[in-house]
Amino acid sequence: MTFIDVVNLLINGCIEGLLIALPTLALTLVMGIARFPNAATGDYMTLSAYAGIGVQALGTTSILLAGLGAIAAGAALSIVFYLWVFRALRGRAPVASLVASIGVAFFARSMLTLFVGHDQHTFAIPLVRAWNFGGIRLLPTDLYVAAVALLAMLLLFAMLHLTPIGRQMRAIADNPDLARACGIRSGRVLLALWATVGVLCALGGMMFGIKAVVSPEFGWELLIPAFAAMIVGGIGSPVGAVVGAVLLGVASELSVPIVGPSYKIAVAFGLLLLVLLVRPRGLFGRALVAR
Amino acid sequence: MSSPITRRDVLLAGAGLAAASTLPRVAFAQDAGTFRIGTLCPITGAGSPFGSGMQKSIEAIVAEVNAAGGAGGRKLELFNEDSQTKPDAAVLAAKKLIEVNKVQAILGTWSSGVTLAVMPLTEAAGIIEMNCSGAPSISTLDTKDLVWRFQATNDRFGQAFAVIAEKRGYKRPATMAFNNASGIGNAEGFKKAWEKKGGKVVAGVVYEPNRPSYRTELQQVLAQKPDVIVTGSYLPDSTIILREWYQSGQPTQWIMPGWAANPDLVKAVGNEVVEGLISVDSVSNENAQSYKAYGAAYQKAAGKEGSTNVYAAMTWDMVMCLALAMEAAGRGATVAQINAKIRDVANPEGTKVYTFAEGKKLLGEKKKINYEGASSRLDFDQYGDVTPDFGMFVIEKGVLVRRDVISI
């Protein structure tokens, strides 16, 4: 194992981490503001990616158009399910919304497979050789994926910290009752939240689809790693989501030379346990106080 | 004409229902004239390209057997279900076939996961199971010798890979295996066979399903500079691996099983990436008369050439073996007695036969027969496994071209 191999592993870990960071952000935002773990996050990704594939199937090879289609579909889907399902469950125990979100996930996936079947799909993108810097290999597609993920995060943080709607979101996350007393209308804020969640899922789905293959189960399969990343980073913390996802990605990749590829996922979960032992609220989480 | 429902009506209806519920059993006892076969082909799901053809092939041969007067004095009766290529759905369907339809054999399970899930049920019911699955563990889990496999085991696929690698002059092979019974079976089978030939496998990884990338796994294997990589893989992971390998720019060759390296893979990654890739799949017993009979029947039933569906040839042989074994076991034989005759009618020593009528005639004359199948020579070993021939397909300009047939 040379230094160059380690650098390559590090790059893989970062890219995979950034990829997982997008759905993790969607999860953690819902967790912080709407206060339930949204198990349909993965299937929003899947459906958005299929929307992107659908745009390409219309005859264009433009990945940008496909991406825009995916984003529109993701946002629409997320808002529809909010208005249809999750809005009615507001104010009830989180477990009601959690169970409903599992139902939404199954429903969305079943509708998808009913119409498009189980076959895998791929985005039409030209394959290019990696740039080779003395053994350190950089894939242009990976850089593209990383750039989009980073840009999305930048925009999200700008929205959360620089715009009124972001401020209102953070206020609700902090203390819903106080926010209401201050005259923040939660309906509007929640619409904005779900639209954001849809966009994040769509971007995550697109990036995954570009890197791997689009199949009806891929989003659901990504749910567990995203949950783990959210917990490591601290529930409800956007910064934590990104750091947690990248940390788990890098840790599992770097462990490959030692434990082999079959156990790298176990290493990620080992790290999760370790973080929870030392810091139960996660890296960036706030201590939970009983209200 | 409104007549209110009286208590008497309800009682009568109840008594009627109770009587009706005992009917199937009575009917069954009187109906010793049929042998009940359940089919559990993958009509939907990952096996759907093959499933309907497999079922049609069974229907065609059952009609032929019945037209020849049935087997062992009995007609064959079919009950069709869809495995959906999913173990959970297949278990429900198998339960229905066993408990409601009282079938005496289940035919046509395709994926290893489905066969492994259905096996405990058929074993508990003491009925025959015939499948097209590859997982090596099916051989050893079949403790009552009721399970018959018409597809090559993954272990044999591995041996075929080794023969091809040797023929093509590769010196430094590496393996990549999907982490399940089938994937690891392929890679281990190759390693065993290759090392027996005195070779050495330079690297091997087992990778997890559903990952966004396999770069790290590839990096580990490519670091040993293999001249060929042998995989036990499926379509989605092969797509990702080949794309990432191509992008890495390091030259090597690939040998993959046919269920991964197929036209869908070419479509997913493009002609340039898969140029020269070797795809290995079992091929039917194409020169046998039984294959010609199957081909003609399949053309009629499914409207396609018999060669488009190797699994339909296997299901054809399933019914044939079963019917000949019934004939050999004689009138009124139990499932266990029929099961015990399957090797007798399919394995050597005996006159080679290719159709049911031929076999029935010779069995009537108390002669020993050896059915030569449409799918393979069909000689079952101690585990109830067969050894078909393998086709070596090379992908040239996006098309799979058969370049060689390998017997192991």
Interface residues (C-beta under 8 A of the other chain):
Chain A: D5 N8 L9 N12 I15 E16 L19 H118 D119 Q120 T122 L127 V128 R129 A130 N132 R137 L139 T141 F208 K211 A212 V213 S215 E217 F218 E221 L222 E253 V256 P257 G260 P261 S262 K264 I265
Chain B: G45 A46 N179 V205 V206 Y207 E208 N210 R211 P212 S213 R215 T216 E217 Q219 Q220 A223 L235 P236 T239 I240 R243 E244 Y246 Q247 S248 G249 D264 A268 V269 G270 E272 V273
